[in-house]
Amino acid sequence: MNEPILAHRDGAVQVLSFNNPTARNALTAEVYQALPAALEAAQNDPEVGAIVLTGVGSAFCAGGDLNRLAQRRAMPPAERRAGIESLHALIRAIGDCGKPVIAAVEGAAAGAGLSIALACDMLVAARNASFSVAYVKVGLSPDGGATAFLSEFVSRQLLTELCMTGKPVTGERMHALGVVNRLVEQGGALAEATAMAQALAAGPERAIARIKSLCRHANENSVDAQLDLEARYMTESLGDDEAAEGIAAFFGKRPADFSALRRVADVNSH
């Protein structure tokens, strides 16, 4: 049986790929276990600075396996809920990972596949990419945070249309809506996402983790709560050796070398 998630390193970037191309990378129980584990491994690896999530073949991820969903219809509600929570644990793992996760989307990101792409910190899409909240097509309602993530970008009316019709949206339109950070030609999503990830991996690791947390909480927090979180993180950052290096580099009119700090931290941990 194929590994559900392929992992390979490109410099300081860990590339994780859905590996079920004959089923357009439809999700399986094995993926729900393997992807959070791969994210945790990347989180704990000091040589990894950023992560790219993509799919093998012509699709990013076509969502849930309908054969499995059909089987779950006969289960008691508590068991059906357990299957959904496996997806939600995966979504949370992307957000909880302290390192930036960038989705590289070619072809379809549908249903739960769309939710996973939207859960990532940034998104690169090819012009041939197709995004759809496809659940309604098979008589289901969305899960995986699709409605929460999309509501950050679109009006309630457009969100309702996307969810009630399941109509695919092009990469170009998602870019215009602000959902997609970079729009590239077909076949170029992985290279662009990896280049973005390489740039982030060269940055200050702990500051970037704090920035990720700030961005994740910005919409849900009140202004006062967000100010408190910003104050906490700024206080921590000012006492960090990353700030010492960054400020010294500014006054020394040289590029900051944050990678050196990671190497020192790795040596000290051993």
N, C-alpha and C positions, 0 to 999 in steps of 0.2 A: 504494500500500500504506500502511496506517495506521502511524504511529509506534508501535513496540512499547511504549515508555514515554512517557507524557505528563508534562510537568513544568510546574508553575506555582508562583509565589511568593505566599504569603499573609503579608505582613509579613516577619518574619525566619525564617519557616518555608518550607522547600522541600517541596512536595507532589509525590510521584512516584506515578503510577498505571499499573498494568498495563492495556494497551489492546487487549484481544482479546475484547470482551464477547460476541460471537456464539459463541465457544468457551469461555465462562465463564473467560476469561483464562488458558487453558492456556498452558504455557510453550513457547517456541520458541527456536531458536538465536539469533534476533535479540534476544530478551530477555536471554539469557545475556551478550550483549555490551553491550547498552544500559544495563542496570541498574547494573552496576559502574561504568560510565563516568559515569552520572548521579550516583551516590554520590560519586565522586571529584571531580566538578565542584562539588557542594555542599560537600564537605570543604574545597576550595580557595577557596571564595567567602566573604570575610570578612563579608558581609552576611547569611549564613545561619547561624542558631544551632542549628537542629534540623530534623529531616526526618520527614515522615509518608509511609508507604507504604500504598497502598490499591489498589483495583481499580475500573475503570469498569464500570458495569452492576450486575447482581444478585449477582455473586460476587467474592470477593477473588482467589482463584486456585485452579483445579481441578486443578493439578498438571501432570504431563508430558503432552505430546501423544501419544496412543496410536498415531497413524499413524507418528510419528517413531520411537517405541519399537519398533513392529513392523518397521520398516526396519532398525533397529539389530540386531535378532536375527540377521540374516544376515551381520553384520560379524564380523571376527576379534575376539577378546577385547580386544586392545589398543585397537582403535577404539571398542568399546563403552565401555571404561574412560574414554576421552577425553571422551565425551559426559557421563558422570557427573561427571568432574572440572570440566566447565564449570559445572554446578550448584554444585559444592562451592566453586568460585572465587567464585561469587555469594554463597554463605553466608558465606564468609570476608570478603568485601568489606563486608558489613553489620557484622560484628564489628570489622573493622579501621578502619572509619570512626570518626574521633575525635569525631564529633558524635552525639548521641542519635538513634536511629531508632525511631519508634513505628508499629506496625502498626494500621491501622483496618480491621476485618474486618466486612463484611456478607456474608451468604450463605456459600458454601462456601469453606473452606480445606482442601483435600484433598491427600493425597500430598505432593509436593514443595511445594505451596502451603502446607500446614501447616508444613513444615520452615522455609520462608521467614518465615512469621509468627512462629514460635517463635524464630528467629534474631534478631529485633528486640529492642531493649532493653526495650520495654514494649509492651503489647497492649491495645487497646480493641476490644470486640466488641459487636455488636448482639445482642439476644435471639434473633433469627432466625439467627444464625451457626451454622454446622455444621462441626465439626472432625473429620477422620478420617484415620487412617493407612491409606489406602485400597489400598496396594500389593497386599495379599494377594488382593484381589478379582480381580486379573488375573494371579495366579501369580507375583508379584514380592515381593522383600524391600525394606524401607525404605532410603532414602538421604537425603542432605541434612541429616544430623544429627538426624533425628526421634527416634531412640531415645535419643541423648545428651541432647537438650533435655528430652524428656518425663521421663526418669529423674530430673531435678532436682525433679520435683513429685509423682510417683506411685510406688507400690511396684512391685517387680519383677513381682508377680502382675498388677497392673492394667496395667502396661506391656505384659506379654505378651498379656493379653486384647485390648487395643486394637490391637496389631499383628497378632495371629493372626486376629481376627475382622473387622477393618476397620470395625467398627461406629461410626457417627457419634456424636459427643458434642456436646451443646448448649453454647451460649455460657454459659448459666447454670451448667452443671456445671463448665466450665472455669474460671469465675470462682470457684466454691466450692473448686476444687482449688488456686487461687492462680496459675494460668497467665495468666488475664486480669486486668489491673489495674483496668479500668473496664467495667462492663456497662451498656449504654444501650438505649433503645428503637430499633426498626428505623428506619433512615435517619439515626440520630444519631451513628454511629461516627466519621465524618470530622470533624464539628464538635468532638466531645469530644477526639479525638486532636490536632487542631490547637490547641485551647485548651491542652492539656497541653504541646504543643511550644512554644507561644508563651511560656509561663511558664519553660520550660527555656532558651529562647533569650535571655531577659533575665538569666540567671544568669552566673556566672563561667565563661567558655568553657574555659579550660585546666584549672581545677579539675574541671569536669564531665567533660572527657576523661579525667582521671586516675581519677575515680570510676568511669567506664565500664570502664576497664581493670581496676580492682580487682574490680569485680563480675563481670567476665568470667572472672577467674582464681581467684575465691574457692573454687569447688568442686574445682578440679583441684590447687591448691597445698596443700602441707602447711601447718600453722599457722606453722612457722618461715619458710617461703618467703613466705607472705602477710604476715607481720610485716616481713620485709625489704622487700617491695614497698611496704607502707604507709609504712615509714620513708623510703624513697627519695622517694615522692611527697609526703609531708608536708614533707620537707626542701626539695624544689623549690617547693612551694606557699608555704612561709613566706618564700621569697625573691622571690616573684612580686608584681607590682603589684596583682594581684587581691586578695591578702591585705591589702596596704596599704590599698586602698579599703574592703574589707569591715570591717576593724578600725576604721578611721577613722570609717566610717559608724556602727558600733556605739557608739563613744564619743561621737560627735556627735549621737546619737539621731535619725538620718535614714536614709532608704532608701539602700542602696548602689546606685551607678550603674555597673554593669559594662559597659554598652553604650558608655559614653564611652571606656573602655579599648580596646574593639575598634575604635572610630573612629580613635583615635590610632595604633593598630598598623597600620591600613589606610593611613593617611596616610604613616607612616614607611616602609612597604613600597614606596611609590612614590617 
